[in-house]
Amino acid sequence: MALETIYDTPRGKHVISIDQWRREAVETLFDQAQRVAWMYNEQNGMRPILLDWLRGKAMVDVFFEPSTRTSTSFAQGERFLGGIVENVTGVKFSSVSKGESLKDTVRAFNCYSDLLVMRHTKAGALAEAAEVSRTPVINAGDGTGEHPTQALLDGFTMKQRFGGLDGLHIGFVGDLVNGRTVHSLARLMSLFDDVKISYVAPDQLQMPKGLRSKLEAAGVEQSRYSRLGKKLLGDVDVLYVTRIQKERFEGKKAQNEYEKLKHYFVIDSKVMARAKDDMILMHPLPRVGEITEAVDDDKRASYFKQMRNGFFVRMALAAAVLERPFTVSAVRDEMRVQSGKMV
């Protein structure tokens, strides 16, 4: 299966980069994720609905880098769809520890899987995996490269709050050079109209120049700041905070630099008091001090909602890739079945 570059629907295809997506496909997925959210929230009071949509489909989730939310939401979503799930975590638990190449690892999993969800330490590794994979590959994070499913759930969270992504001003704060979540989300925002992005980071952690150039070509208005000022706080619709990624600072000199930067930005109640009343505060998590726990009670704090939305979006995405999307008619039929089970 060749790696697609542009598509209108993710059915039966790899999900490696946001660059693959058209706006229409993103909005279709958001609609499907909303149907999942409706089934689990409004209709069913948050109780699990076990579906048979992917009965007999085998999904292998391979994480060569630590993961909590991504791995759990994928695995739970796949199980609730009726699929068979196998989790492989850490290099030492796979033949990679024996020197096996990534491509051979993928070929091995292809022998007994219908879907491969993978996180890798190296940027670009998932594109390499997709080149040889006979089954769809979903990128669950590749080093400092991308994290497309995080961007999709982030966009879905923004759509829930604002009704759409057109015209939004988003402020990215933190480690923007290493943060794969912001790399993917910036790409996603470029698919929408009249978007403005402000990058807030020290010079050594600013958004990569190549990505900024790509967004400029797409017509995205961009600005860079070294500090989170009152004027900017009063203007952004979304404040998207990321941690300074300690694991990307290798060597003693780099670790010393990390110690200087790790608390460069701290979002607390005083900072939130200067922000707009109708903005939202987002974070891909985990946080390591850059947002204080006191902010959790602020109605604008949306990071735990993002986490819940990750379940809905990844569930919808897995179903779409395996050609069983959450269409209106499919959801209606399923709810009839569920109603019959509840009688």
N, C-alpha and C positions, 0 to 999 in steps of 0.2 A: 504494500500500500504506500503510494507516494505521499510525501508530506505536502499538504495543500498550502497554498499561500493566501488565497482569498476564498471565502465561501459565504453562502447565504444561510446555511444551516449546518450545525455541527454533526448531523447524522452520519454515523459510520466513519468519522474522520478523527484525526489526531487533534488535540488541543494543546498546542505548544507555546503559542505567543498570541497576545492580543492583536498583533499585526495581521493575523489571519482573519479577523472578524470584520464584518460590515455592521453598520449601525442597525440595520433591520434585523440581523441575526441576534444581536445583543438584546434588542427590545423584545423579540420573540421569546428569548430565554427568560427575560424578566417576567413576561406574562405567565410563562409556565411555572416559574418559581413562586409567583403570587398565588397560583392555583394550589401549589403544594402547601404554602403558608395558610391558605384558606381551609384546606382539608384538616390541617393539624391544629389550627387556632380556633377559628370561628365555628366550624362545623363540629369539631370533635373534642373541643375543650382541652387541647394539648395532650390527649391520650394518644399513644402510638397507634397508627393505622398500618396494619401489615398487608402489603399488596402482593399480588402474584405476577406482576408485570414482567419481572426478569427471572422468573422461575427457570432453573436450569442453566442460567448464565453464571459463569465463573469469573470473579474479579480478583486480581492480585494487586495488593497495595504494598509497594516497595519503598521504604524510606531509609536512605543511606545517610540522612541527617535528621536530628531530633525534630519531632513534631508532636503536638498535642491536639489542637483544634482541627487542623487539616486532616490528619489521619483518622481521628475519631468521627468527624462529620462525614467523611467519605464512607468509612466502614459502616456506620450506623445507617446512612442513607441507602447504601447498597443492600444491607440486610432487610431494611423495611420495604425494599422493592422486591424482595423474595430471592435475591441472588445468593450465590455461594461466595464467601469472602475468605481470602487467605492474607494474613499480614506478615510481611517480612521487614524487620526493623534492625538496622545496623549492619555495617559491612562484615563484622566478625561472624554474623550468623548466615552469611551467604558464601558462595564460591568465589566471590570477589576477593575475599581474604586469601584465597589460594592463587590469586593472580589472573582469574578469569576476566576477559574483556567485557565491557559494558554491552557490546553488541551480542556476544555469546550469551550473556545473562538474559537479555531480552529474548533471544531465540529460544532459550530454554523455557521461559515463562509462556511463550507463545504456544507451546505444546499442550498447555492445559489451562488457558485463560481466554476469555472473550474480551476482557478489558484490563489494561495495565495502568495503574495510577502510580507515578514514581516521583520521588524527590531525590535530588542528587547534589553533591557538593560543588560540582563544576558547572559554570555558566555554559550553556550550549549543549550540555550532555543529553538533554531530552530530545533535541532536534536530531542528534546522532542516533538515539534509540529509535526514533520514529522512522529513520531511513531504512531500518531492517525489520521493523515490526509488522507482522501480518494482522495484528489486532490493534484497535485504537489505543493510543497512548495519551494520557492526560498528565500535563506538567503540574506537579504539586510543589514546585519550587526548584530552581536550578542555580545554586550558589548565589552570586550577586546578579544573576540575569533577570529572570522574570518569575512571576507568581500569578498566572492569568486567572485562576479560579478565585483568588483573593480579590483581584480587581473587579471581577464580576459580582461578587457578593457585596463589595463596597459600593459599586454603582447601583445595585439593587437597593441597598440601604438608603442611598441618597434619593433614589426615585420614590421610595416610600415616603420620605419626609417632604420632598419638594415637588413631587408629581412628575419630574423629569430632570434631565441633566443639562439641558440647554440653558445658557446664560449664567451658570454658576461660577462663583469665584472660590477656588479651593487653595488653601494655604498648606503646603507641605513643610513639615518641621522635623528636623533631626538629621539622621544619617541618610542622606539622599544619594550618595555615591554608591553605597553598598546595599541600600534597601531595595530588594527586588519587588516588594509590594508597591512602592511608589513608581518604580519603572513601568510596571504594568498598568497601574491606575492612570498615570499620565497619558499613556498610549490610548487607554479607553476614553478618557475625556476628550481627546483630539477628534473623536468620531462625532462629537456633538457641536452645536453652533454657539458662537459668542461666549466661549469658555475662557476664563482667565485663571492663570496659575501663578502663584507666588511661591518662590523657594526660599525657605528660611533655614540657613545653616552656615557654619563657619566655612571659609573658603575651601579647606581640604575635604569637606564633606558635601559639597554642592552637587546638584544633579549633573550627570555626565554631559559634556558639551555635545557629543554626537546625538544624544536623545533630545536635547534642547533644540538643536538645529532641525531635527526631524519634526518636532512639534511646531516650530516656527514656519516651516514649509507648509504645514497643515493649517496655518492661520490662527494658531493659539497664541494669545497675548500672554507674555511671560515676564516676570520680574524677579530679581534676586535681592535678598536681604541677609544680613549677618545677625540681626536681632529681631525679635518679635515685638514691634512697636505698637503703641496705642492706636494709631491711625489704621494700620493693617488689621489689627484685631477687630476694629469697629467696622470693617468692610467685608471680611471673608464670610462666605456662607458655610463653608466646611473647613474646620481646622483639623488636619490629618497629621497626627504626631507619630513618629517612629522612634524606637530606641536607638542609642548608639551601639552598634553591633560589635561587642567585644571580641567575638570569634573571628572577625575579619582583620583584627590588629595582631599580626604575627611578629614575634621577636620582641626583645626587651625594650628597644627604643619605641616601637609601636605601642606596646602596652603602657609605657609611660605617657604617651600621647593620649591613649584612651582614658587614663585616669584624669587627665586634665579636661577632657571633653565630655565625660559621661553624664555630668549634671549641667551641661551647657544650657539646656532648656529644661525648665520644670514648670508644668502647668498646674497651678494651684487655684484656690478660690479667688485670690486677688487678680490673677490673670483672667479668669472667667468673668469677673465683674466688669472688665473692660471690653468684653466681646458682645456681639449682638445678641439680643434676646432670642432671635429666631435662627441662630446658627446651630450647627451640630459639631460635636467633638468626637473624632474618630481615631482609632488606633488598631493596627492589625493584631496586637498582642503577640508575645508577652510584653508587659511593661516592667521596667527595672528602675523605677523611681522618677521617670519623666512626667508622669501624671500622678498626683497625690490621691490617696484613697478618699480624701474629703470631697473630691470632685465627683465621685461616683453617684452621689445623691442629686447632683445637678440634672435637671430635666433634659439638658442638651447633651449629656454624656451618652454616646451611642455605641461604645465599643462592645458591650455585652449583647446588644441587639445585633451587631455585626456577626458575632459568634453564632447566634441562633439562626441568622439568615444564611450563614454558611451551610448549614444543614439543608435548608430549602433549596438553595442554588445548586449545590453539588448533587443533590438528589435529582433535581430537574435535568442537570447536565448529563449525569450518567445515563438517565433514561433516554435523553435525546440522542446521545452518541450511539447507544445500543438500539436506536430506532424504535423507541416506545415513548414518544414525547407526551407531556401532560396537556393534551388538547382539551378544548371545552367539552367535546362529546365524550372523550375518554374519562375525564373526571366525573362527568354527570353519571355515566354508566357505573363507575366505581362506587360512587356514593349510594346508588341504588342497591348495589351488592352489600355495601357496609350497613345500610339501613336494614336490609333483610337479616343480616347477622345479628343486629342489635335487638331485634324483636324477641 
